[in-house]
Amino acid sequence: MLLPVLPPAFHLVALDRELGAFDRAVRAAPRGIDDGTVYWTDRTDRLELAVVLEPEAATAPTLQSLYVLMVATGDALGILLPPGKPVAYAWPSDVLLDGARLGRVRAAIAPMADPAAVPPWLVLGLELALAPLGTDPGRLVDRTSLFEEGAGDITVTALLEAVTRHLLHWTGRWLDDGLTPVQLAWNARCFRRRETGELALADRRLGGEIKGMGADGAFIIGNARLYLHQNLDLVG
């Protein structure tokens, strides 16, 4: 098996196709896995990866790295996809292609009793569909894959290598310059930004103008401000 080549900051752990990368990383992280370990499920129909990280800040700012992964994924797709295929982000975790869900990012973080304490580990996950979705094109109208969008020649290996390169770049920008460049890049691809929309949460529905990400990392829709650390169940 020819393994993907990742930037030196990352260490690859390849898993059999039956093993979920995110679940395996979450189980391993509390044991003290090295920072930058990338778990990758070796399959061709979808990209499935998880990155184990050692945070340097409390839970709320650390979870902003989920946005960093989304922006990195969008840039990687933007380079690999044919021209004219719009990539977008829907809060909190969906990656869209041409208005349909291509995949999602995920996060799990060590539980901390003190919100100001630095958690010992964070796991970021990414799943993107590559293969055909099925023989009935109307069965999954809100989902898509790279194959369905005319990009079936993009391989899992190329996508994994591109995502990790861009993740390294955007992590550096985030650590050096703060959230502002991430916010601007995320908002540039925010789905239906400046339009009226609706967001369904577990306990309520919110509606109003979709304003995107604020300077503090809150997602703003109407008069509501939603934070990742208060809604981790939506991305776990």
N, C-alpha and C positions, 0 to 999 in steps of 0.2 A: 504494500500500500504506500503510495506517494503522499506524504503528509504535507499539509499547508505550511508555508513559510511565514511566520509571524514576526513582527518587530521584536528586537532584543528585549524590550521591556516585558514581554509576555512569555509564559511557559505553557506549551500545549500538552493537554492530556486528552488523547483520542479514546472515545468510547464506542462500544458496539452499538449498532442501530437500535437495539431494544432498550438501551439505557438512556434515560432523559438527562440531558446535560444540567439543566437548572436544578432538578431534584438532587442529583448526585453532588453538585457543588454546595447546595445548602446543607446537606448532611455532612460534608467534609469540612466546611469552613470553621465550625467550632473547634475542630482539632488543631487549628493553627496552620492552615495551608498557606503557602508562600503568596505574598502580594503579587498580583498579575497572572495568577494561574488561570488558564482558559480551558474549560471543559468543553469538548466538542463531540457531538454525536455524529458518527460517520455514516451518513445516509445521503442519497442524491435527491430525494424529493423535497427536502426542506433544509434550510439552515437552522441549526439549533445549537446555541452556544451559551455559556455562562462564564462570567469573569469574577474571580474572588479578589477582593481589594481590602486593604487595611486603611480605614478612614483616618483622617487627621483632624476631624471636627465632629461636633455633636450631630445627632440624627437629622435634624431639620436641614442644615446646610449640606450634609453629606448626601442626602437623597436627591439633591440637585444634579448629581451625577447621572441620574436617570435621563434627564434632559440632554446631558452631554452625549449619552449613547444614542439617543434619538437623532440628534443633529449629525453625529458621525455616520449613522446608518443612512440618513437622507443624502449626505454628500457622497457616500460610497455608491448608492444607487444612482445618483445623478450622473456619475461618471460612466457607469456600466450600462445604463439603459439607453435605448434608442432615443433620439431627440424628440421632444414634445410629449414625453410621458411625465405628468406632474406627480411629484411625491409630496405628501402632506402628513401632518401630525394631528391626531385627535386626542385631546386630553382624556384620561391621563397617560395612556400607554399604547395607543394604536398607531401603526404606520400604514398609511394609505397610498395606493397607487391608482391614479385616474379615478379617484373618488370611492374606491372600494378597499376593504381591508386586506392588506398584503401580509401583515403579521403584527407582532407586538413586542414591546420591551417589558421586562419584569424586574422586580427588586425584592430582596429579602435582607433584613438587617438584624443584627444581634439586639434582642430586647434589653432596654436600659431603664432602670427605675428612676434615674436622674436624667432629665432631658438635656442637661448641660454636659453630661459625661460623653466621652468619645467611645463609640461602640468598637469592639475588637474586630468586627468583620462586616463586610457588605458583599452581597452577591448581586450582580446585574445579569439579566438574561435577555436573549433575543431569539425570536423565532420568525422566520420568513418563508413563505410558501414558494416553491419553484415549479413543481410538477402540475400537470393538468388536474383540475378539480373534479372532473367527472364527465359523463357523456351528456348530461342534461344541463345546458347552459343557463337555464332559468332556475335551477335548484338552489343555487347559492348566489343570489343577486347582489349581496352586500360584501362578497369576498372575491378575491382574485389571486392570481399567482403570476410569477414571471413568465411562465409558458403562455398563460391566457392573454398576457399583454404583449406577446410577440417577442419576448426576450428569453426564449427557452434555451438559447445557447450559452447563457450565463451559468457557470458551474458553481457549486457550493464552495469549492476551494477558492475560486476567484473572489467570491463574495466575502468569505471569511477573511481572506487576506486584506481586502479593501476596507472592510469594517474596522478591523483592528488597527490598520494604519491611520485611519481617520480618527478613531477613538484616542489613540496616542496623541495626535495633533490637538484635538479639541480638549482633552484633559489638561494638556500643557497650557492652553490659552485660558481655560477656566481657573487653574491654579495661579497663573501669573496675573491675569487681568480681571478676575472676578466673574460674576454671572452675566455682565452686560453683553459681551459678544455672543454668548450662548443664547441669551434672551432674544437678541436681534435675529439670529439665525433661525431659532425656533419659530418666532413670530412670522418670519418670511414664508414659512411653510405651514402655518397654522390653518387647519381646515376651516373654511367659511369665516375667516376672520373679518370683522366689521359687518357681518350679516347677523340677522336674528336667528337664534337657534334654541335648542333645548337639550339639556343634559340630565340623564336619569341616574340618580344615586340609589343606594340601597333603601334609604328611608324617605326620599323626596325627589321631586323633579324641579329643576331650575331652568328658567328661560330668560331670554333677553339678548342683548347684543353680545356677540362673542368678541371679546377684546384681546384675547391671547394672554401671554405671560407678562406679569408685572415685574418691576425691578427687583422685587423681593422673592421672586419665584412662584408667586401665587398665580393660579389660572383664574381669569376674571371673565365671568359671564353675567350680564346684567349688573346687579349690585352685589353679587356674591364673589367672595375671594376664597379659592380652594387651594389647600396646601397638600403636598404629597405626604408629609409626615402625619397628617390628620386623616388621610385616606389611603393608607398603605394596603388595606384589604383589596383595593381596586387594582393594584399592580402586583400583588404577591403571587 
